[in-house]
């Protein structure tokens, strides 16, 4: 009896039988040593788990173990031969096999070896002779059961040895047929089976890797599986190997390559790989390594599947499978799991990154291990389980380890274990994750621990600047950490998995029990203890102290004397409501370490830095809200300095001497009332890209501007006129002149600023006109200026996306076309926000308001049509497109065919409303304000509810933008007091159901297609989604948008500015025509003749 795919294993009858792929039923005297043995060997070579009973029959009854083996097999191969029916044992096997077929859906494949299938079906020939004898020995009912079984089995589709010759081809065909059938079984049952086995989420990942392997192609492919330790790389590779190996002529799974190479060497691993693939003894494989041409030739003719698990060095990959195109047969596949993507750079065709389990998957896997397939005993355990899942952040190893650890423990023990995890990690998890850290060089370890303790979530450029200043070669170091899955970069910020961060914290904690002898301190209590007791040592390289988590303390002047290796010092306040510094030096501060590269000290309490401090190593100096009067009294060499921030240090008496800081990139001197002028040497700082001088109300002119400046903030300065030289700033991207009350004119050279994207003139109350602007500008804020009409040039700003004219109380007119409609929108369209605000422009005449609504109608069309022609691309899934228009008014535009009083509206949808040319909804509200003062943002929480004829409802929430209030970062539409009704209009990309992606789109579309009614409710909310009490929605409207025929053309008539839809004409064309690939109009009645014109329900 064989339970192994490579050898025969005899087991006792009462031994537990594993599940098998195939059970072979045969008559031993006929085929044991011939045909059956050939089939069995072929199945074993294909790694098909096969059960075969090689014992001689004993008595007349089948053992229970054999019955269990049949039941535990997915397919039974029944080999009918001349003497099969003479064995009651074989016949009982057949009866049980067919019972399993009918009861469990087991597959049955009959093979007729040297016998006519009709003899089996009708019991003729040798079968007739056999049954004559059986009738004399057994009861008639038993005999009938056997006869029925033979007839049923013979009617099944199978193989006839008389039709397929030679026998070797018959064996190959049978094995291929079995593999195909088993593949179907595994595919159909894999997901539920995987989950029950603890392989939660594996099916989805398996399919994703399969798409990279492209098994059907004949090339030789290498696919890498990459991710952090414990993420499930080996498990995934093992599942793939098990399911695919039968489709190859040979295979080898080499586990723990990193560890095995360290213990036994790479030659040992290569010998093991080749001996397995060639199915030879190790010595023969060694000869091949030595250069056996014949052995190599054999291997090149063999289609193989190889898994190299936990490879950490490209040399390992090179030696084991390096020249794979010449080493292995066509169609071979090589899978490599690794924590270091650099290993795969040269050798892999594709790389699959294993991501964390999502919350539901993680909870399922944890509960499988914690409760052993049973439900949590109470809701308390559900909540505790969710806390564990949140802690592990979807890492399977951690979920399994903690689940097993907490199994059968009390609620009190669970809570204790979770509290313990906050202080120290589980050591099983820690040891697995630490493997990646141990493989780093010393500088990479320093970079990793600095990020762990100090820089998680920080901007990559800042981190690289600081760590480069520490001589850590941060650029290549950070790249290596990314390759090794220890950190990730998201939106240019440095992140890492929480478990990896905890592992790093534990490494630092294990350096010493003495806090003063650890390399890094980041916990407020630990820092305060060291500072108060003055026990810091030269071991300390970094201190970060959050003052919001401590009480005021007076420190010794010599507190930093022994910390002469301190590189990183940040004293900050995470609670913005708390001002000042809680560290006091009533007796002064004797010194700061000269080794400092990063010095950030919020509210620094002294008038100057220590006189003996040498800042030559400083890369970043940040001392906002400090008491500094003078940084240093003499010229300092500052060649490494990249960033300086002395913002809101109101006691600073003069511009600090930075003449010896030629590599300065960012300077923030905002909030200094004593600053009268900018030193001339600043003009020659060719690395300076960010300059913030906001709040310097006595700064009247700006003569020295660095030529490569990109961000210039002059908010609240006394600037009266911009210099003509500003036009030479060809890198200038953002210019902020907010609240420059004395600014009367802009430079006539402004149009030369080809890189200018953002111009903010909010609150420049003396500015009543401005010159031509560059075509590239996208954000323009003229709110609160003295302009009376919008310059006609605005119509030509083809890239303009946000135009804010709010609070321009003298403004009377608006252009017919704020943005040109002839621009190509399909090729260049990207999801974004388009905003035009005339908030509180109460002098706008009726024509101006009509022009705005016509503009809005056209822009809605453009955005809807363009968005519908696109599909989300990787990385763009979360981007939204919104059009927003705001102006004074109390009427919903007439082209909104559904209108209602109040804050909600319910409409009957036309039949087949959700057809392919549906482009979405346009929404509109009229809002009344009651002494409203804009201290924060105003948005509209909007709930839509779709109801089907069967009564099912589907609710969706979205937040529609209103304006950014006084607390916003750039305050595009700040208004102090709103005292009139206003109209808000949106087209929101998220309401365009045809561009929904993936499963979400499929589910929504199938459900919403049958909706007969939809309602919308609009509620004003602030930045934090809290209700706004001083305004309410008076009216609301909805418009459905549909695309029309391909030959229609949207036309803007230049004489009357009306939207019309006509047919294309080659002989006569309007001067301002726009012809996209598919045009659209605003539906008046849903274009549904059967229903008639649907009416809104009044609420």
PyMOL commands that set and color helices and strands:
alter all, ss='L'
color gray80, all
select helices_A, chain A and resi 28-31+35-45+64-71+84-86+88-104+117-122+126-137+140-154+167-196+202-213+233-247+257-264+266-278+282-290+293-300+314-321+324-327+341-344+359-370+379-392+396-406+411-423+427-438+442-455+460-469+474-483+498-509+515-517+524-533+547-549+615-617+680-684+724-728+750-752+792-796+846-868+989-991+993-995+998-1008
alter helices_A, ss='H'
color red, helices_A
select strands_A, chain A and resi 20-25+50-51+73-80+107-112+158-160+221-226+250-254+304-308+333-338+350-353+488-490+493-495+520-521+542-546+553-554+568-572+583-584+598-601+620-622+643-645+666-668+690-692+711-713+734-736+758-760+779-781+802-804+833-838+882-888+898-901+904-908+918-929+932-933+938-948+953-963+977-978+982-988+1011-1021+1031-1043+1048-1052+1059-1063+1073-1074+1080-1082+1096-1097
alter strands_A, ss='S'
color yellow, strands_A
deselect
rebuild
show_as cartoon
